[in-house]
Amino acid sequence: MIVATAGHVDHGKTTLVRALTGMETDRLEEEKRRGLSINLGYAWLPTATGHSVGFIDVPGHSRFINNMIAGVNGIDLGLLVIAADDGPMPQTREHLTLMRLLGVSRYVVVLTKIDRVDSLRLDALRLSVQALVDPEALFAVSALTGEGVQALKDHLQHSADTYATTPTQGHFRLSADRSFLIKGVGLVVTGTALAGTVRTGDTLHLMPLNIPLRVRSLQVQETQCEQASAGQRCALNLSGPVHLDKIERGDWLVHPALATTTQRFDVKVELCSDCPVTLRHMSPVRLYIGAKRVAARLALLQHKSLKASDTTFAQLLVERGVTICHGDPFVLRDDSELLTLGGGRVLDPDAPERGRARAARISLLQAMDNSCPETALKQLLKEQQQSLNWDNFITAWNLDPAASQRLLDSPLLLGQVTNIRINGDSYLLAKQTLERGQRSISELLERETLEKNTLNRNLNTAFPGVAPGLLITHALQCGTLVVTPGGYRLVQNTAPFAREQLPLWISLEALLQRAGRQLPAAHDLCKQLNIATKPFSGLVATAIKAHWLLRVSDTRFALPQTLLEIAHQITELDQKHNHFSVAEFKNHCDVGRNTAVELLEYFDRIGFTVRRASKRAVLNPRAINQFRKSDTPGGVPGLQNQ
């Protein structure tokens, strides 16, 4: 069990820890000379059953509040120390606020220096303390005379023996609060393990530098061990390509699966009830997370400003990358680091830059505002019908492979979600949402081919919580949808092609799309498709019968939309000159002479143009309506009724 002291300067925190453990936590010469704790100190108290109480002694002076915050991360119990002759003081209240913001829910209050006051003063002090905090126990002690020390020690040892061990599931992570070199040993990093287990010989990554380091040996309470787990104070002897001066307080040692950094993450933030300032969108703040402090800006997602006691979803943008997980507590102080503004918990370490305040995004954060990943998934996938990047979720919640598989196999999710891979990432989507999406695709493409951006836009509007392109990717993977240069098309609308003809048709259509008005000859198309004349003729015959391809001459074919575009060019030419020659048409459309002649003869045959001597003119503009049929792959949406 990890216990951190808290309280005003000179209220006897270090003296109390010495009386309980016999260990001196002030190690700096300046600390001993001034009788003032500056940095974090560490001690421990064994129990009769083999457990231990680990103490983190924090400085009480307001100038060293940064060190205090670093010390109370990941603790199990707060030991709030109040001198009987002073009573609660400014740092007493501030330390209590900081521990509450960092998620500490258990407190033991210790009234020290009781040898300096009488019983009436002590009784009055007990009443004032109970108005300030509701502790699980309150002790009155004197480190000078020893009164009450044994009762406090017994309580802490009993608490350690009965304390529910911190769960060790998940990958190992530790926020470094000290690093130093020991002659003959090498680099040592210390901190409180927040998750997982590490063993001698394991490789951890130093973040944010992302440097792999090997664990040569490790200690727990200065005892050599083969492994250390969540909830333990440990010291790791590391080897690897890093110098001591590159390691900062608050850097993380993590399992390789957690070796990621972020400069943008979504949070739930609450301002203190006595916060004296109003925060506005993009206000500069100082962020304390783990043992790290870094400059940041607070982007508000639901309000234009925040005042005392307000709670909201927000996004933190930090100037340097940080390594975090869902649920990590944090504290916000003002940019000058004089005031504690508030704090909260991380919801999504991988926050988007765009659309961060959309309704679907806020709904996602409401689901993530949960301590149970199974409940969060149920809300996201089934109730809100959103998609979820499963790889990011696993990393964010620090789920090891066994835990993530148990989650997928849970009764709430088993058989009710689909895993879709897109661009190397894995996404989860409720089957009910997927079925709705496939029906929407079928309805949108029932009678026409849609351009890629158009189909995406329609689906993004209908399914705002589903990752863009996810529904289309699944339809392509299932073979119900094909993509052509003209856009997306349902496979069922590719009839009457046989299965073996479909790839050839898609390739042929792509060639004709790229060729545009040039209309390659049949023998050139066969060569590019690498097929013989007979199967090519069969493919063309099927396409012509379905009105998906038109025969311009014995050797040239065209897509309907291509002929429609050429017809528009002819109309422009005719309106400009009233009549035009083959040469004028050839130059206007930028085609070869043979192609120009064959095209004009085709338009003569269908009655769109008429030849008068060596000139031509538009005869019947309605003759090109056959190119606008909506049941052809090249049909142009929106022109059918013109």
C-alpha positions as a printed NumPy array, in Angstrom:
array([[  0.   ,   0.   ,   0.   ],
       [  1.427,   3.395,  -1.03 ],
       [  0.802,   6.306,   1.358],
       [  1.64 ,   9.959,   0.656],
       [  1.892,  12.658,   3.265],
       [  0.165,  15.985,   2.703],
       [ -0.091,  19.189,   4.673],
       [  1.264,  22.645,   5.362],
       [  4.97 ,  23.348,   5.68 ],
       [  6.489,  22.675,   9.137],
       [  3.527,  20.609,  10.351],
       [  5.749,  17.616,  11.034],
       [  5.279,  15.314,   8.026],
       [  8.907,  14.212,   7.759],
       [  9.255,  13.852,  11.532],
       [  6.121,  11.704,  11.597],
       [  7.43 ,   9.373,   8.865],
       [ 10.717,   9.045,  10.78 ],
       [  8.826,   8.164,  13.951],
       [  6.789,   5.509,  12.1  ],
       [  9.597,   3.902,  10.099],
       [ 12.877,   4.945,  11.677],
       [ 13.978,   6.152,   8.224],
       [ 15.139,   9.636,   7.215],
       [ 13.398,  10.906,   4.065],
       [ 15.264,  14.242,   3.85 ],
       [ 18.414,  13.254,   1.977],
       [ 19.659,  16.586,   0.594],
       [ 22.125,  18.534,   2.75 ],
       [ 20.004,  21.674,   2.282],
       [ 16.918,  19.806,   3.536],
       [ 18.742,  18.641,   6.671],
       [ 20.281,  22.044,   7.319],
       [ 17.016,  23.997,   6.915],
       [ 14.674,  21.337,   8.313],
       [ 12.575,  21.81 ,   5.177],
       [ 11.623,  19.13 ,   2.674],
       [ 12.368,  20.211,  -0.888],
       [ 12.152,  17.003,  -2.876],
       [ 10.222,  13.785,  -2.511],
       [ 11.341,  11.374,   0.19 ],
       [ 10.696,   7.642,   0.485],
       [ 10.416,   5.18 ,   3.372],
       [  8.567,   1.976,   4.174],
       [  7.095,   0.092,   7.072],
       [  6.881,  -3.735,   6.987],
       [  3.968,  -5.686,   8.434],
       [  3.973,  -8.971,  10.314],
       [  2.362, -10.767,   7.35 ],
       [  5.01 ,  -9.741,   4.815],
       [  3.214,  -6.761,   3.312],
       [  4.506,  -3.209,   3.554],
       [  3.421,   0.399,   3.758],
       [  5.368,   2.571,   1.313],
       [  5.602,   6.25 ,   2.289],
       [  6.088,   9.153,  -0.104],
       [  6.94 ,  12.234,   1.934],
       [  6.095,  15.398,   0.006],
       [  7.308,  18.967,   0.613],
       [  4.751,  21.276,   2.216],
       [  6.074,  24.663,   1.121],
       [  4.079,  26.351,  -1.654],
       [  7.308,  26.91 ,  -3.637],
       [  7.653,  23.132,  -4.055],
       [  4.058,  22.33 ,  -4.979],
       [  5.319,  20.832,  -8.274],
       [  7.219,  18.169,  -6.335],
       [  4.213,  17.552,  -4.11 ],
       [  1.946,  16.84 ,  -7.094],
       [  4.503,  14.461,  -8.575],
       [  4.523,  12.515,  -5.306],
       [  0.801,  11.932,  -4.879],
       [  0.219,  10.214,  -8.217],
       [ -0.735,   6.564,  -7.983],
       [ -1.091,   6.501,  -4.184],
       [ -3.594,   4.41 ,  -2.253],
       [ -3.989,   6.517,   0.89 ],
       [ -3.493,  10.168,   1.811],
       [ -1.937,  10.943,   5.205],
       [ -3.122,  14.491,   5.91 ],
       [ -0.89 ,  16.018,   8.603],
       [ -2.13 ,  19.019,  10.612],
       [ -0.169,  20.607,  13.449],
       [ -2.325,  20.946,  16.546],
       [ -0.915,  24.377,  17.434],
       [ -1.604,  25.811,  13.94 ],
       [ -4.679,  23.96 ,  12.696],
       [ -5.595,  23.801,   8.983],
       [ -3.493,  26.221,   6.924],
       [ -3.415,  27.282,   3.214],
       [ -1.287,  24.321,   2.055],
       [ -3.474,  21.95 ,   4.082],
       [ -6.451,  22.934,   1.963],
       [ -4.491,  23.065,  -1.294],
       [ -2.954,  19.625,  -0.744],
       [ -6.386,  18.216,   0.052],
       [ -7.77 ,  19.708,  -3.176],
       [ -4.878,  18.308,  -5.206],
       [ -5.316,  14.801,  -3.814],
       [ -9.048,  14.914,  -4.534],
       [ -8.366,  16.03 ,  -8.121],
       [ -5.902,  13.161,  -8.527],
       [ -8.475,  10.611,  -7.448],
       [ -7.412,   9.939,  -3.866],
       [-10.541,   8.888,  -1.978],
       [ -9.078,   7.474,   1.27 ],
       [ -7.63 ,   9.735,   3.952],
       [ -6.206,   9.348,   7.427],
       [ -5.874,  12.636,   9.331],
       [ -3.018,  12.951,  11.812],
       [ -2.971,  15.795,  14.331],
       [  0.7  ,  16.301,  15.222],
       [  2.521,  18.258,  17.964],
       [ -0.236,  17.548,  20.484],
       [  2.324,  18.038,  23.251],
       [  2.024,  21.787,  22.54 ],
       [ -1.742,  22.126,  23.154],
       [ -4.273,  21.313,  25.849],
       [ -7.26 ,  18.943,  25.558],
       [ -9.771,  21.741,  24.87 ],
       [ -7.739,  22.942,  21.887],
       [ -7.453,  19.362,  20.647],
       [-11.214,  18.759,  20.867],
       [-11.937,  21.996,  18.973],
       [ -9.388,  21.033,  16.331],
       [-11.024,  17.642,  15.805],
       [-14.339,  19.388,  15.051],
       [-12.764,  21.831,  12.573],
       [-10.936,  19.008,  10.776],
       [-14.103,  16.94 ,  10.414],
       [-15.742,  19.945,   8.742],
       [-12.864,  20.03 ,   6.27 ],
       [-12.571,  16.34 ,   5.373],
       [-14.273,  13.047,   6.176],
       [-11.349,  10.715,   7.047],
       [-11.501,   6.986,   7.562],
       [ -9.593,   7.547,  10.812],
       [ -8.202,  10.436,  12.875],
       [ -5.165,  10.179,  15.144],
       [ -3.558,  12.612,  17.568],
       [  0.19 ,  12.045,  17.969],
       [  3.365,  13.566,  19.271],
       [  6.551,  12.503,  17.552],
       [  8.472,  14.093,  20.42 ],
       [  6.891,  12.037,  23.229],
       [  5.745,   9.087,  21.099],
       [  2.116,   9.463,  22.178],
       [ -0.317,   7.997,  19.613],
       [  2.439,   6.885,  17.198],
       [  1.988,   3.163,  17.848],
       [ -1.8  ,   3.352,  17.328],
       [ -1.258,   5.066,  13.98 ],
       [  1.38 ,   2.503,  13.023],
       [ -0.945,  -0.379,  13.914],
       [ -3.745,   1.134,  11.815],
       [ -1.518,   1.568,   8.766],
       [ -0.08 ,  -1.946,   9.036],
       [ -3.555,  -3.426,   9.383],
       [ -4.723,  -1.418,   6.358],
       [ -1.8  ,  -2.737,   4.304],
       [ -2.574,  -6.33 ,   5.313],
       [ -6.246,  -6.011,   4.377],
       [ -5.824,  -3.684,   1.39 ],
       [ -7.041,  -5.088,  -1.916],
       [ -3.944,  -5.457,  -4.049],
       [ -3.81 ,  -3.151,  -7.052],
       [ -4.832,  -5.203, -10.131],
       [ -1.792,  -6.043, -12.252],
       [ -3.578,  -6.555, -15.563],
       [ -2.532,  -4.454, -18.492],
       [  0.945,  -3.623, -19.71 ],
       [  3.574,  -2.209, -17.376],
       [  3.827,   1.568, -16.979],
       [  5.739,   3.726, -14.521],
       [  6.138,   7.498, -14.349],
       [  9.71 ,   8.281, -13.297],
       [ 10.12 ,  10.58 , -10.31 ],
       [ 13.881,  10.101,  -9.842],
       [ 16.804,   9.004, -12.007],
       [ 20.473,   8.739, -11.046],
       [ 23.721,   6.85 , -11.628],
       [ 25.248,   4.402,  -9.155],
       [ 28.931,   3.612,  -9.553],
       [ 29.378,   0.038, -10.694],
       [ 25.641,  -0.365, -11.307],
       [ 24.688,   2.259, -13.867],
       [ 21.418,   4.032, -14.577],
       [ 18.602,   3.701, -12.023],
       [ 15.065,   5.05 , -12.432],
       [ 12.511,   4.997,  -9.608],
       [  8.759,   5.488,  -9.445],
       [  5.451,   3.906,  -8.52 ],
       [  4.271,   1.194, -10.925],
       [  0.786,   2.167, -12.078],
       [ -0.079,  -0.956, -14.087],
       [  1.16 ,  -4.363, -15.143],
       [  4.24 ,  -6.326, -14.152],
       [  7.892,  -5.969, -15.151],
       [ 10.536,  -8.678, -14.864],
       [ 14.299,  -8.779, -15.028],
       [ 15.349,  -9.003, -18.676],
       [ 12.239,  -7.231, -20.023],
       [ 12.542,  -4.37 , -22.489],
       [ 10.773,  -1.107, -21.656],
       [ 10.542,   2.051, -23.737],
       [ 11.546,   5.408, -22.289],
       [  8.907,   7.884, -23.436],
       [  8.617,  10.375, -25.035],
       [ 12.109,   9.673, -26.432],
       [ 10.948,   6.156, -27.424],
       [ 14.28 ,   4.588, -26.491],
       [ 14.251,   0.832, -25.709],
       [ 15.959,  -0.02 , -22.417],
       [ 16.602,  -3.448, -20.894],
       [ 15.827,  -4.111, -17.218],
       [ 19.096,  -5.458, -15.79 ],
       [ 17.797,  -5.731, -12.233],
       [ 15.098,  -4.254, -10.012],
       [ 14.311,  -3.581,  -6.387],
       [ 11.14 ,  -3.133,  -4.358],
       [ 11.715,  -1.342,  -1.012],
       [ 15.484,  -1.781,  -1.529],
       [ 15.03 ,  -5.556,  -1.774],
       [ 16.312,  -7.283,  -4.898],
       [ 13.422,  -8.895,  -6.814],
       [ 12.827, -10.692, -10.078],
       [  9.617,  -8.763, -10.758],
       [  7.647,  -5.696,  -9.668],
       [  3.93 ,  -5.049, -10.122],
       [  1.34 ,  -2.293, -10.064],
       [  1.049,  -0.494,  -6.732],
       [  4.695,  -1.023,  -5.745],
       [  7.502,   1.49 ,  -5.376],
       [ 10.359,   0.149,  -7.449],
       [ 13.822,   1.026,  -8.675],
       [ 14.895,  -0.273, -12.085],
       [ 18.511,  -0.665, -13.149],
       [ 18.443,  -0.062, -16.921],
       [ 20.842,  -0.442, -19.811],
       [ 20.508,   1.118, -23.224],
       [ 21.429,   4.051, -25.472],
       [ 20.437,   6.943, -23.17 ],
       [ 22.329,   9.406, -20.972],
       [ 21.131,  10.465, -17.539],
       [ 20.766,  14.107, -18.582],
       [ 18.187,  13.074, -21.219],
       [ 15.769,  11.66 , -18.619],
       [ 13.302,  14.083, -17.04 ],
       [ 10.96 ,  13.68 , -14.111],
       [  7.642,  12.487, -15.499],
       [  9.134,  10.485, -18.375],
       [  7.474,   7.084, -18.693],
       [  8.86 ,   3.565, -18.72 ],
       [  6.301,   1.471, -20.567],
       [  5.774,  -1.869, -22.268],
       [  6.471,  -1.612, -26.048],
       [  2.706,  -1.856, -26.76 ],
       [  2.214,   1.495, -24.993],
       [  5.114,   3.283, -26.692],
       [  3.031,   6.117, -28.13 ],
       [  2.852,   9.847, -27.492],
       [  0.15 ,  12.414, -28.066],
       [ -0.029,  16.189, -28.183],
       [ -3.833,  16.305, -28.294],
       [ -6.198,  14.4  , -25.995],
       [ -9.789,  14.691, -24.797],
       [-10.607,  14.979, -21.102],
       [-13.343,  15.641, -18.592],
       [-12.297,  18.667, -16.57 ],
       [-13.676,  20.218, -13.389],
       [-12.678,  23.587, -11.945],
       [-12.14 ,  23.926,  -8.213],
       [-14.981,  25.406,  -6.185],
       [-12.71 ,  28.299,  -5.167],
       [-11.118,  28.857,  -8.589],
       [-10.733,  32.658,  -8.79 ],
       [-10.436,  32.944, -12.575],
       [-12.635,  32.226, -15.6  ],
       [-11.109,  30.003, -18.266],
       [-11.946,  30.639, -21.896],
       [-11.444,  28.605, -25.04 ],
       [ -7.729,  27.961, -25.665],
       [ -6.658,  29.403, -22.304],
       [ -2.991,  28.67 , -21.504],
       [ -2.566,  26.347, -18.504],
       [  0.094,  24.256, -16.842],
       [ -0.695,  20.543, -16.999],
       [  0.441,  18.077, -14.322],
       [  0.001,  14.449, -15.341],
       [  1.873,  11.503, -13.87 ],
       [  5.038,  13.096, -12.535],
       [  5.251,  15.384, -15.588],
       [  4.35 ,  19.031, -15.93 ],
       [  4.059,  20.692, -19.316],
       [  2.587,  23.817, -20.904],
       [ -0.802,  23.3  , -22.566],
       [ -3.9  ,  24.999, -23.906],
       [ -7.441,  24.081, -22.946],
       [ -9.884,  23.833, -25.873],
       [-13.475,  23.889, -24.585],
       [-15.867,  21.574, -26.453],
       [-19.226,  22.475, -24.922],
       [-18.936,  25.963, -23.408],
       [-17.361,  29.29 , -24.267],
       [-15.964,  29.708, -20.757],
       [-15.566,  27.891, -17.43 ],
       [-15.889,  29.274, -13.919],
       [-15.544,  27.805, -10.423],
       [-17.154,  24.325,  -9.989],
       [-17.981,  23.976, -13.711],
       [-17.472,  20.559, -15.33 ],
       [-17.191,  19.937, -19.076],
       [-15.535,  17.955, -21.843],
       [-12.418,  19.597, -23.251],
       [ -9.331,  18.937, -25.322],
       [ -5.818,  19.565, -24.05 ],
       [ -3.151,  20.56 , -26.557],
       [  0.364,  20.19 , -25.156],
       [  3.565,  21.663, -26.491],
       [  5.473,  18.38 , -26.067],
       [  4.298,  14.817, -26.562],
       [  3.074,  12.961, -23.475],
       [  2.373,   9.267, -22.869],
       [ -1.024,   8.7  , -21.245],
       [ -3.882,   6.216, -20.895],
       [ -7.627,   6.44 , -20.386],
       [ -8.474,   7.338, -16.805],
       [ -5.17 ,   9.034, -15.966],
       [ -5.83 ,  11.882, -13.513],
       [ -4.366,  15.337, -14.048],
       [ -4.198,  18.751, -12.409],
       [ -4.384,  22.145, -14.097],
       [ -2.661,  25.197, -12.644],
       [ -2.449,  28.679, -14.094],
       [  0.344,  29.501, -16.508],
       [  2.4  ,  31.192, -13.783],
       [  1.897,  28.132, -11.524],
       [  0.557,  30.156,  -8.602],
       [ -3.053,  28.883,  -8.599],
       [ -4.615,  25.433,  -8.759],
       [ -7.452,  25.753, -11.28 ],
       [ -8.9  ,  22.258, -11.383],
       [ -8.301,  18.823, -12.82 ],
       [ -9.926,  15.755, -14.259],
       [ -9.314,  12.5  , -16.093],
       [ -8.164,  11.512, -19.576],
       [-10.942,  10.082, -21.756],
       [ -9.366,   9.656, -25.195],
       [ -5.589,   9.931, -25.675],
       [ -5.981,   9.933, -29.481],
       [ -8.223,  12.958, -30.03 ],
       [ -9.046,  14.362, -33.489],
       [ -8.066,  17.83 , -34.615],
       [-11.21 ,  18.307, -36.7  ],
       [-14.792,  17.769, -35.613],
       [-13.839,  17.646, -31.941],
       [-17.063,  19.389, -30.85 ],
       [-19.491,  17.534, -33.173],
       [-22.501,  15.885, -31.549],
       [-21.213,  12.406, -32.423],
       [-17.861,  13.202, -30.819],
       [-19.473,  14.469, -27.607],
       [-21.557,  11.283, -27.484],
       [-18.359,   9.251, -27.802],
       [-16.805,  11.136, -24.872],
       [-19.915,  10.53 , -22.781],
       [-19.453,   6.806, -23.352],
       [-15.72 ,   7.02 , -22.604],
       [-16.502,   8.806, -19.334],
       [-16.678,   5.401, -17.712],
       [-14.353,   3.215, -15.673],
       [-15.593,  -0.031, -17.289],
       [-14.449,  -0.689, -20.883],
       [-17.287,  -3.168, -21.475],
       [-19.927,  -0.561, -20.573],
       [-18.183,   2.047, -22.721],
       [-18.204,  -0.324, -25.717],
       [-21.864,  -1.149, -25.225],
       [-22.81 ,   2.531, -25.224],
       [-20.624,   3.357, -28.214],
       [-21.421,   0.444, -30.485],
       [-24.982,  -0.565, -29.618],
       [-26.674,   2.495, -28.142],
       [-24.958,   5.292, -30.083],
       [-24.287,   3.122, -33.174],
       [-20.784,   4.498, -33.639],
       [-17.703,   2.777, -34.961],
       [-14.592,   2.339, -32.85 ],
       [-10.927,   2.084, -33.727],
       [-10.225,  -1.109, -31.799],
       [ -6.421,  -0.778, -31.915],
       [ -6.58 ,   2.724, -30.418],
       [ -9.106,   1.59 , -27.793],
       [ -6.863,  -1.281, -26.654],
       [ -3.886,   1.066, -26.281],
       [ -5.919,   3.835, -24.631],
       [ -7.352,   1.504, -21.986],
       [ -4.068,  -0.44 , -21.606],
       [ -5.642,  -3.809, -22.367],
       [ -3.298,  -6.753, -22.81 ],
       [ -4.207,  -9.44 , -25.413],
       [ -5.987, -11.654, -22.862],
       [ -8.084,  -8.774, -21.513],
       [ -9.03 ,  -7.516, -24.982],
       [-10.131, -10.997, -26.067],
       [-12.21 , -11.428, -22.902],
       [-13.875,  -8.141, -23.716],
       [-14.782,  -9.236, -27.244],
       [-16.102, -12.533, -25.862],
       [-18.28 , -10.869, -23.228],
       [-22.06 , -11.51 , -23.425],
       [-22.687,  -7.859, -24.319],
       [-20.518,  -8.036, -27.455],
       [-20.116, -11.672, -28.533],
       [-21.698, -12.2  , -31.936],
       [-23.071,  -8.655, -32.02 ],
       [-20.13 ,  -6.71 , -33.467],
       [-18.13 ,  -6.95 , -36.677],
       [-14.386,  -6.35 , -36.96 ],
       [-13.452,  -4.457, -40.142],
       [ -9.878,  -3.696, -41.201],
       [ -9.202,  -0.496, -43.133],
       [ -5.808,   1.043, -43.919],
       [ -4.108,  -1.314, -41.472],
       [ -6.416,  -0.418, -38.557],
       [ -9.089,  -2.589, -36.976],
       [-12.567,  -1.119, -36.4  ],
       [-15.531,  -2.454, -34.455],
       [-19.08 ,  -1.802, -35.602],
       [-22.353,  -3.185, -34.277],
       [-23.894,  -5.624, -36.753],
       [-27.171,  -3.717, -36.571],
       [-25.406,  -0.516, -37.673],
       [-23.557,  -2.399, -40.403],
       [-26.805,  -3.818, -41.796],
       [-28.348,  -0.327, -41.875],
       [-25.279,   0.953, -43.677],
       [-25.39 ,  -1.774, -46.317],
       [-29.084,  -1.055, -46.939],
       [-28.258,   2.639, -47.4  ],
       [-25.538,   1.804, -49.92 ],
       [-27.958,  -0.408, -51.866],
       [-30.614,   2.321, -51.902],
       [-28.153,   5.014, -53.003],
       [-26.728,   2.863, -55.809],
       [-29.908,   1.085, -56.788],
       [-30.309,   2.893, -60.103],
       [-27.029,   4.704, -60.689],
       [-23.287,   4.814, -60.229],
       [-22.142,   7.428, -57.732],
       [-18.856,   9.285, -57.672],
       [-16.655,   8.291, -54.718],
       [-16.952,  11.628, -52.915],
       [-20.72 ,  11.715, -53.421],
       [-21.305,   8.289, -51.867],
       [-18.953,   9.069, -48.986],
       [-20.712,  12.371, -48.333],
       [-24.134,  10.732, -48.251],
       [-23.001,   8.002, -45.84 ],
       [-21.147,  10.449, -43.563],
       [-24.342,  12.466, -43.236],
       [-26.501,   9.416, -42.499],
       [-23.942,   7.795, -40.137],
       [-22.015,  10.648, -38.446],
       [-20.519,   8.362, -35.795],
       [-19.078,   5.832, -38.247],
       [-15.519,   6.319, -39.49 ],
       [-15.501,   7.725, -43.068],
       [-15.108,   4.99 , -45.674],
       [-15.758,   2.152, -43.225],
       [-19.108,   1.055, -44.668],
       [-17.801,   1.29 , -48.235],
       [-14.665,  -0.701, -47.361],
       [-16.75 ,  -3.484, -45.845],
       [-19.012,  -3.616, -48.914],
       [-15.938,  -3.839, -51.16 ],
       [-14.43 ,  -6.584, -48.992],
       [-17.695,  -8.552, -49.071],
       [-17.907,  -8.254, -52.85 ],
       [-21.274,  -6.454, -52.887],
       [-19.676,  -3.281, -54.251],
       [-17.125,  -2.575, -56.971],
       [-15.207,   0.591, -57.695],
       [-14.7  ,   1.848, -61.235],
       [-13.186,   5.046, -62.598],
       [-16.724,   6.383, -62.823],
       [-17.47 ,   5.688, -59.166],
       [-19.029,   2.97 , -57.012],
       [-21.456,   0.404, -58.361],
       [-23.36 ,  -2.503, -56.841],
       [-22.154,  -5.878, -58.103],
       [-25.779,  -6.895, -58.65 ],
       [-25.99 ,  -4.05 , -61.168],
       [-23.066,  -5.454, -63.144],
       [-25.285,  -8.185, -64.626],
       [-25.431,  -9.622, -67.205],
       [-21.648, -10.089, -66.968],
       [-20.474, -13.532, -65.965],
       [-18.204, -13.729, -62.918],
       [-15.094, -14.194, -65.068],
       [-16.075, -11.215, -67.283],
       [-16.484,  -8.693, -64.456],
       [-12.752,  -7.996, -63.896],
       [-12.268,  -7.632, -67.675],
       [-15.168,  -5.212, -67.921],
       [-13.83 ,  -3.063, -65.085],
       [-10.419,  -2.978, -66.785],
       [-11.961,  -2.151, -70.174],
       [-14.089,   0.608, -68.679],
       [-10.99 ,   2.063, -66.995],
       [ -9.1  ,   2.087, -70.318],
       [-11.952,   3.832, -72.099],
       [-12.286,   6.346, -69.252],
       [ -8.6  ,   7.252, -69.492],
       [ -8.712,   7.426, -73.299],
       [-11.638,   9.83 , -73.24 ],
       [-12.501,  11.113, -76.72 ],
       [ -9.605,   9.293, -78.399],
       [-11.546,   5.965, -78.701],
       [ -8.776,   3.324, -79.071],
       [ -9.236,   0.75 , -81.802],
       [-10.34 ,  -2.763, -80.839],
       [ -6.943,  -4.358, -81.559],
       [ -5.249,  -1.798, -79.254],
       [ -7.723,  -2.571, -76.479],
       [ -7.107,  -6.316, -76.831],
       [ -3.385,  -5.71 , -76.58 ],
       [ -3.698,  -3.555, -73.458],
       [ -6.08 ,  -6.021, -71.81 ],
       [ -3.879,  -8.933, -72.865],
       [ -6.85 , -10.971, -74.135],
       [ -7.639, -12.688, -77.413],
       [-10.124, -11.347, -79.955],
       [-12.835, -13.924, -79.206],
       [-13.276, -13.267, -75.453],
       [-13.001,  -9.533, -76.166],
       [-15.792,  -9.737, -78.73 ],
       [-17.966, -11.641, -76.242],
       [-17.333,  -9.018, -73.546],
       [-18.161,  -6.16 , -75.936],
       [-21.305,  -7.891, -77.19 ],
       [-22.571,  -8.336, -73.597],
       [-21.83 ,  -4.696, -72.741],
       [-23.53 ,  -3.404, -75.912],
       [-26.592,  -5.551, -75.237],
       [-26.836,  -4.042, -71.733],
       [-26.404,  -0.509, -73.229],
       [-23.24 ,  -0.043, -71.17 ],
       [-21.135,   0.292, -74.308],
       [-21.955,   1.705, -77.739],
       [-20.488,   0.661, -81.078],
       [-19.235,   3.741, -82.93 ],
       [-17.783,   1.79 , -85.86 ],
       [-16.582,  -1.72 , -86.665],
       [-13.373,  -1.1  , -84.701],
       [-14.243,   1.58 , -82.127],
       [-16.472,   1.587, -79.038],
       [-17.379,   4.275, -76.521],
       [-18.924,   4.627, -73.082],
       [-22.267,   6.462, -73.067],
       [-20.942,   9.305, -70.948],
       [-18.045,   9.818, -73.372],
       [-20.436,  10.16 , -76.312],
       [-22.555,  12.546, -74.261],
       [-19.519,  14.758, -73.621],
       [-18.632,  14.724, -77.345],
       [-22.23 ,  15.595, -78.204],
       [-21.981,  18.654, -75.938],
       [-18.797,  19.675, -77.759],
       [-20.576,  19.339, -81.099],
       [-23.471,  21.472, -79.831],
       [-21.053,  24.216, -78.761],
       [-19.293,  24.054, -82.15 ],
       [-22.579,  24.215, -84.052],
       [-23.832,  27.185, -82.021],
       [-20.589,  29.018, -82.664],
       [-20.322,  28.392, -86.424],
       [-23.863,  27.299, -87.38 ],
       [-22.196,  24.455, -89.255],
       [-18.752,  22.866, -89.068],
       [-16.324,  20.732, -91.051],
       [-14.546,  17.518, -90.085],
       [-11.337,  19.487, -89.599],
       [-13.061,  21.995, -87.294],
       [-14.574,  19.164, -85.243],
       [-11.206,  17.36 , -85.13 ],
       [ -9.428,  20.451, -83.804],
       [-12.215,  21.419, -81.396],
       [-12.346,  17.968, -79.78 ],
       [ -8.632,  17.257, -80.168],
       [ -9.045,  13.816, -81.78 ],
       [ -7.376,  12.072, -84.732],
       [ -8.908,  12.443, -88.208],
       [ -9.993,   8.792, -88.5  ],
       [-11.651,   8.96 , -85.087],
       [-13.312,  12.269, -86.01 ],
       [-14.762,  10.823, -89.223],
       [-16.075,   7.671, -87.501],
       [-17.645,   9.719, -84.69 ],
       [-19.445,  12.088, -87.058],
       [-20.703,   9.192, -89.157],
       [-22.037,   7.59 , -85.951],
       [-23.844,  10.807, -84.937],
       [-25.267,  11.02 , -88.475],
       [-26.643,   7.48 , -88.132],
       [-28.472,   8.163, -84.872],
       [-29.886,  11.418, -86.261],
       [-28.066,  13.8  , -83.948],
       [-26.179,  15.475, -86.824],
       [-26.797,  15.815, -90.559],
       [-24.258,  16.128, -93.352],
       [-24.718,  18.901, -95.893],
       [-21.986,  18.751, -98.57 ],
       [-18.7  ,  18.981, -96.668],
       [-20.277,  20.497, -93.532],
       [-22.372,  19.181, -90.651],
       [-24.949,  20.662, -88.32 ],
       [-26.971,  19.474, -85.304],
       [-30.259,  18.024, -86.531],
       [-32.049,  16.553, -83.502],
       [-30.655,  17.427, -79.997],
       [-32.966,  14.832, -78.392],
       [-31.199,  12.004, -80.19 ],
       [-28.545,  11.916, -77.462],
       [-31.099,  11.201, -74.708],
       [-30.247,   7.513, -75.101],
       [-26.861,   8.279, -73.499],
       [-28.608,   9.504, -70.329],
       [-30.309,   6.283, -69.283],
       [-30.006,   5.851, -65.513],
       [-29.61 ,   2.082, -65.752],
       [-26.299,   2.344, -67.617],
       [-22.999,   2.4  , -65.739],
       [-22.044,   5.618, -67.442],
       [-25.359,   7.343, -66.852],
       [-24.888,  10.912, -65.683],
       [-26.923,  11.513, -62.495],
       [-29.101,  14.588, -62.655],
       [-29.387,  14.761, -66.455],
       [-32.147,  12.216, -66.923],
       [-34.998,  14.703, -66.875],
       [-33.373,  17.571, -68.709]])
